[in-house]
Amino acid sequence: MIARPAIGQAQWPNRPLTMVCPWGAGGGTDATARIVAQLLEKDLGQPVNVVNRTGGSGVVGHSAIATAAPDGYTIGMLTVEITMMHHQGLTDLKSTSYTALGLMNEDPPGVQVSASGPYKDIKALADAIKAAPPGKLKASGTGQGGIWHLALVGWLVAMGLKPDHVAWVPSNGAAPGMQDLAAGGVDIVTCSVPEARAMIDAGKAKSLAIMATARNPQFKDVPTLNETLGINYSVGAWRGIGAPKGLPADIQAKITASLKKAFDSKEYQDFMNSRGFGMKFADGAGFAKFMADGDVAMAAAMKAAGLAKA
């Protein structure tokens, strides 16, 4: 056990912090991590350096957060995958492996295709999926069994198809998946529309629908699956800040207060709105409960989709 002199705790933070991001640069998680780090830095008076630790469908980065010293100098972006990976047998880590500090964001997935492709709307894509032999069409957007993979699986099952009817090509996040889509390596990317925005704005991709109960006001022209296909299916990804277990209560309180200040700031609100990212806050206790409830829901969904390890 590492001894922590009382004077050291009282002076926290007296050196730079590291924020671990389990997903690749350029994606929505990376963008959210960087704006949060920027605002924490301003409030705490110390640099907060974002480090991308990718790989293992999110396991590498989440492990780096969980195994760091619980001294407040390593925090990280926890994502929805932490409620999923242990059900797949990828890791023993789960939401209770961390000190929950604050929920910052929640987003539904969109269905993206190449702008130069043959699909004019979501119905045309759905018809093509149904008509194609299993495995012919390929999709990407995250690691095997990640939230955007589960989103695709849920949609396929809702259409009466097998979970693997569209082949999944794993990637280290939405940005690499969208690059693969633009290059013609995959046919579909299921990720949040904000994550796909750069490719959409560049005229290389288009979003046909979102898997949500209502349209995103920032992307009001993108319909829901229910509007277009009569499929009432929705799912969401989220991002929050956590630290290793055992973080002293005074440091927990200070970080959570700083996160709430960041969330309420004009800079954060403008940043998230300009990208169409959904905003949702919960304090440490609320975030811990949110993750626990999500873990139960993901277990049921993954079992139904055949993605959970027996």
Backbone torsions as a table, in degrees:
resi	resn	phi	psi	omega
1	MET	NA	134.4	-177.6
2	ILE	-84.6	125.7	177.9
3	ALA	-74.9	138.3	178.3
4	ARG	-124.1	102.4	179.9
5	PRO	-55.7	141.6	-177.8
6	ALA	-57.0	-37.2	-179.1
7	ILE	-65.2	-33.3	178.5
8	GLY	-66.1	-41.6	178.4
9	GLN	-65.2	-41.3	-176.2
10	ALA	-63.7	-29.0	-176.7
11	GLN	-90.7	1.0	-177.2
12	TRP	-63.1	136.9	-6.7
13	PRO	-93.1	136.4	178.4
14	ASN	-117.5	14.1	174.3
15	ARG	-156.3	169.6	-176.9
16	PRO	-61.2	150.2	175.8
17	LEU	-102.4	155.0	172.3
18	THR	-112.7	130.1	172.4
19	MET	-110.5	115.5	-179.7
20	VAL	-84.8	129.8	174.8
21	CYS	-113.2	118.2	-175.8
22	PRO	-75.1	-1.5	-175.9
23	TRP	-125.7	164.1	-169.5
24	GLY	-69.6	157.8	177.1
25	ALA	-61.5	139.1	176.9
26	GLY	100.0	-16.4	179.5
27	GLY	-85.7	177.7	-177.6
28	GLY	-65.8	-36.7	179.7
29	THR	-67.2	-42.2	178.0
30	ASP	-62.1	-44.6	-179.6
31	ALA	-62.8	-42.9	179.3
32	THR	-65.8	-42.2	178.7
33	ALA	-58.6	-40.9	-174.6
34	ARG	-73.1	-36.5	177.4
35	ILE	-71.7	-37.6	177.4
36	VAL	-64.8	-43.6	179.2
37	ALA	-60.6	-42.1	-179.9
38	GLN	-60.9	-42.3	-178.0
39	LEU	-75.8	-35.3	174.9
40	LEU	-63.8	-41.7	179.9
41	GLU	-58.2	-43.3	-180.0
42	LYS	-64.0	-40.4	-175.5
43	ASP	-79.9	-38.8	-174.7
44	LEU	-87.4	-17.2	177.5
45	GLY	78.0	17.4	176.8
46	GLN	-135.3	148.9	175.7
47	PRO	-59.6	142.0	174.0
48	VAL	-122.3	104.8	-172.9
49	ASN	-94.5	120.9	178.5
50	VAL	-82.3	128.2	178.5
51	VAL	-122.2	121.0	178.4
52	ASN	-84.6	118.2	177.6
53	ARG	-118.7	90.4	-173.2
54	THR	-98.4	166.7	175.7
55	GLY	120.2	158.3	176.4
56	GLY	63.7	30.9	-179.4
57	SER	57.9	34.2	178.6
58	GLY	101.2	-11.8	-175.9
59	VAL	-64.8	-42.3	-175.1
60	VAL	-58.4	-51.3	-178.6
61	GLY	-67.6	-43.1	179.2
62	HIS	-64.6	-34.1	176.7
63	SER	-66.2	-39.8	-179.7
64	ALA	-61.9	-34.9	177.3
65	ILE	-70.3	-47.7	-174.7
66	ALA	-65.7	-33.3	-173.5
67	THR	-95.3	0.0	178.2
68	ALA	-72.9	164.0	176.7
69	ALA	-65.6	135.6	-178.7
70	PRO	-82.3	61.7	-175.9
71	ASP	-116.1	5.1	178.4
72	GLY	88.4	-3.9	-177.8
73	TYR	-96.7	-8.9	170.5
74	THR	-126.6	116.7	173.8
75	ILE	-124.5	178.2	-179.3
76	GLY	-164.5	166.9	178.7
77	MET	-89.9	109.5	174.0
78	LEU	-85.5	138.7	179.4
79	THR	-123.6	170.4	-174.9
80	VAL	-52.8	-26.0	-178.3
81	GLU	-60.3	-22.1	-179.4
82	ILE	-68.3	-18.5	175.3
83	THR	-91.9	4.5	-174.0
84	MET	-123.5	-38.6	-169.5
85	MET	-60.9	-37.9	-178.0
86	HIS	-71.6	-25.6	176.2
87	HIS	-69.1	-23.4	178.8
88	GLN	-89.0	-5.9	-177.2
89	GLY	78.8	16.8	-179.0
90	LEU	-80.2	-25.0	-175.7
91	THR	-163.4	160.8	173.2
92	ASP	-89.3	-7.8	-179.0
93	LEU	-66.6	142.5	175.0
94	LYS	-146.9	-178.2	-174.4
95	SER	-61.7	-28.3	-179.5
96	THR	-78.2	0.5	177.7
97	SER	-82.5	2.0	-173.3
98	TYR	-131.3	164.1	164.5
99	THR	-91.7	111.0	179.4
100	ALA	-73.9	132.6	-176.6
101	LEU	-116.7	-35.6	178.8
102	GLY	178.9	134.5	172.5
103	LEU	-85.1	134.9	-174.6
104	MET	-119.8	-16.1	-168.2
105	ASN	-165.4	149.5	171.0
106	GLU	-147.5	135.2	-176.0
107	ASP	-140.6	142.6	171.4
108	PRO	-87.7	160.1	176.5
109	PRO	-84.2	152.4	170.5
110	GLY	-109.6	167.1	176.3
111	VAL	-109.9	108.3	-176.4
112	GLN	-106.1	142.7	175.6
113	VAL	-134.6	168.7	177.6
114	SER	-67.0	139.1	179.0
115	ALA	-64.7	-25.0	-178.4
116	SER	-94.9	4.3	-178.4
117	GLY	-79.9	179.3	-174.1
118	PRO	-85.6	-2.4	-171.4
119	TYR	-95.2	111.1	-177.7
120	LYS	-82.4	-29.4	179.2
121	ASP	-151.8	177.8	-174.1
122	ILE	-67.9	-30.5	178.1
123	LYS	-65.4	-41.1	178.7
124	ALA	-62.9	-39.8	178.6
125	LEU	-68.0	-44.3	179.4
126	ALA	-59.9	-42.6	178.6
127	ASP	-63.9	-39.2	179.5
128	ALA	-67.1	-38.5	178.5
129	ILE	-63.1	-45.6	-179.0
130	LYS	-63.9	-35.5	-176.7
131	ALA	-81.2	-20.5	-175.1
132	ALA	-78.7	147.1	173.5
133	PRO	-63.0	149.1	178.3
134	PRO	-53.4	131.6	176.4
135	GLY	87.5	-9.1	-178.2
136	LYS	-68.6	-47.8	178.5
137	LEU	-83.4	146.8	-176.8
138	LYS	-124.0	145.1	179.8
139	ALA	-133.8	159.7	179.1
140	SER	-151.5	-176.6	177.7
141	GLY	147.1	-19.2	177.7
142	THR	-168.6	-170.2	179.7
143	GLY	-73.7	168.3	176.7
144	GLN	-58.9	124.8	179.6
145	GLY	79.9	5.4	176.9
146	GLY	-74.3	174.5	-173.3
147	ILE	-60.5	-39.5	-179.2
148	TRP	-73.0	-27.4	172.6
149	HIS	-68.2	-45.8	179.2
150	LEU	-61.9	-34.8	177.3
151	ALA	-60.9	-45.1	177.9
152	LEU	-62.6	-46.5	-179.3
153	VAL	-58.4	-45.3	-179.7
154	GLY	-61.1	-39.2	178.6
155	TRP	-67.3	-44.0	179.1
156	LEU	-60.8	-45.7	179.7
157	VAL	-62.3	-39.8	179.0
158	ALA	-63.9	-25.6	177.8
159	MET	-88.8	2.3	178.5
160	GLY	85.4	17.4	-179.8
161	LEU	-104.8	166.2	177.0
162	LYS	-73.8	152.0	-176.3
163	PRO	-58.9	-25.8	-177.9
164	ASP	-106.6	20.4	-178.8
165	HIS	-60.4	-36.7	171.9
166	VAL	-103.7	125.0	-177.7
167	ALA	-69.0	139.9	179.6
168	TRP	-100.9	129.4	177.3
169	VAL	-108.2	106.5	-176.0
170	PRO	-62.9	146.6	175.4
171	SER	-144.0	164.4	179.4
172	ASN	-88.2	44.3	178.1
173	GLY	125.1	178.4	-175.3
174	ALA	-70.7	-38.9	-176.3
175	ALA	-60.2	-48.7	176.5
176	PRO	-63.0	-34.7	178.2
177	GLY	-63.9	-41.9	178.8
178	MET	-67.7	-35.2	176.4
179	GLN	-64.4	-39.3	178.0
180	ASP	-65.6	-37.7	177.5
181	LEU	-63.2	-46.2	-179.1
182	ALA	-64.7	-31.0	-179.4
183	ALA	-84.0	-5.3	179.1
184	GLY	86.6	11.0	-179.6
185	GLY	-76.3	-27.3	176.9
186	VAL	-134.2	164.0	-177.1
187	ASP	-98.0	-26.7	-173.2
188	ILE	-140.4	144.0	167.9
189	VAL	-127.7	123.1	172.5
190	THR	-100.5	108.9	175.0
191	CYS	-155.6	172.3	178.7
192	SER	-63.9	148.6	-179.9
193	VAL	-61.3	-39.3	176.7
194	PRO	-57.1	-37.4	178.7
195	GLU	-67.3	-27.8	-179.5
196	ALA	-89.9	-4.9	-169.3
197	ARG	-58.5	-40.9	-177.4
198	ALA	-58.8	-45.0	180.0
199	MET	-71.4	-33.6	177.3
200	ILE	-66.5	-47.0	180.0
201	ASP	-64.4	-28.7	179.0
202	ALA	-80.8	-2.4	178.1
203	GLY	78.7	15.6	-177.7
204	LYS	-100.3	-12.4	-178.9
205	ALA	-148.1	164.7	174.0
206	LYS	-143.9	151.0	179.0
207	SER	-102.1	127.0	-174.9
208	LEU	-95.2	-26.9	-178.2
209	ALA	-169.0	162.2	171.3
210	ILE	-121.1	149.7	-180.0
211	MET	-93.3	73.9	-176.5
212	ALA	-145.4	168.2	-179.3
213	THR	-80.1	-17.4	179.7
214	ALA	-149.8	159.7	177.9
215	ARG	-66.4	153.1	173.6
216	ASN	-82.6	121.7	-179.1
217	PRO	-56.1	-27.0	179.3
218	GLN	-75.8	-19.4	179.6
219	PHE	-133.1	60.1	-169.5
220	LYS	-66.0	-15.5	179.6
221	ASP	-86.1	-6.6	-179.8
222	VAL	-93.8	113.7	-175.7
223	PRO	-77.7	167.6	174.5
224	THR	-87.5	162.2	176.0
225	LEU	-61.0	-35.3	-177.4
226	ASN	-66.9	-40.0	178.7
227	GLU	-62.5	-41.3	-168.9
228	THR	-96.7	-34.5	-175.6
229	LEU	-118.7	-5.4	-177.0
230	GLY	70.2	24.2	179.2
231	ILE	-106.0	110.8	-177.2
232	ASN	-87.3	70.8	-177.9
233	TYR	-123.1	129.0	177.8
234	SER	-142.7	151.6	-179.7
235	VAL	-155.9	165.2	-178.4
236	GLY	-150.6	152.4	172.0
237	ALA	-103.7	155.2	177.7
238	TRP	-142.6	163.6	-179.9
239	ARG	-140.6	135.6	177.8
240	GLY	-148.5	172.2	-177.4
241	ILE	-104.9	133.1	177.6
242	GLY	-137.4	171.7	179.7
243	ALA	-140.9	170.6	176.2
244	PRO	-59.7	155.4	175.4
245	LYS	-62.8	148.8	177.2
246	GLY	91.3	8.9	178.5
247	LEU	-65.1	128.3	-179.4
248	PRO	-54.2	143.3	-174.2
249	ALA	-59.5	-35.7	-178.4
250	ASP	-68.3	-35.5	177.7
251	ILE	-72.4	-39.9	174.6
252	GLN	-52.5	-50.7	-175.7
253	ALA	-62.1	-39.9	-177.8
254	LYS	-67.8	-41.8	-179.8
255	ILE	-68.5	-43.8	-179.8
256	THR	-61.4	-41.1	177.5
257	ALA	-63.3	-38.8	179.2
258	SER	-68.3	-37.4	177.3
259	LEU	-65.1	-41.2	179.0
260	LYS	-64.6	-40.0	177.9
261	LYS	-62.9	-41.6	177.9
262	ALA	-63.6	-46.1	-178.5
263	PHE	-59.4	-40.3	-177.2
264	ASP	-79.7	-10.0	-174.5
265	SER	-71.7	152.4	177.1
266	LYS	-63.1	-36.8	-179.7
267	GLU	-59.5	-45.4	-178.5
268	TYR	-69.3	-46.2	-178.9
269	GLN	-60.6	-43.8	179.4
270	ASP	-66.0	-42.0	-179.8
271	PHE	-61.0	-49.2	-176.9
272	MET	-68.1	-42.7	179.3
273	ASN	-64.0	-38.3	-177.4
274	SER	-66.7	-23.1	179.6
275	ARG	-103.4	-4.3	179.6
276	GLY	78.2	14.3	179.5
277	PHE	-74.1	136.4	176.7
278	GLY	-72.0	144.1	-179.0
279	MET	-115.6	129.0	177.9
280	LYS	-151.8	126.8	-179.0
281	PHE	-115.7	144.2	168.6
282	ALA	-146.0	144.6	177.7
283	ASP	-75.9	-174.5	-175.0
284	GLY	-55.1	-49.8	-178.7
285	ALA	-65.9	-41.6	179.7
286	GLY	-65.6	-39.4	178.8
287	PHE	-66.4	-39.9	178.6
288	ALA	-61.2	-42.8	178.8
289	LYS	-68.1	-40.9	178.1
290	PHE	-57.3	-44.4	179.6
291	MET	-67.7	-40.0	179.8
292	ALA	-63.6	-43.1	177.9
293	ASP	-64.7	-40.5	178.9
294	GLY	-64.3	-35.0	179.4
295	ASP	-62.2	-42.5	178.3
296	VAL	-63.5	-44.3	-179.1
297	ALA	-66.1	-41.9	179.9
298	MET	-66.3	-37.6	178.4
299	ALA	-58.4	-45.1	-179.6
300	ALA	-66.6	-43.2	-177.8
301	ALA	-66.6	-42.6	-177.7
302	MET	-70.4	-34.5	176.3
303	LYS	-64.2	-43.8	179.8
304	ALA	-64.6	-32.0	-178.2
305	ALA	-87.9	-1.8	-180.0
306	GLY	75.9	19.5	-178.6
307	LEU	-99.4	-11.3	-178.9
308	ALA	-85.0	140.3	177.7
309	LYS	-78.9	132.2	-177.4
310	ALA	-67.0	NA	NA
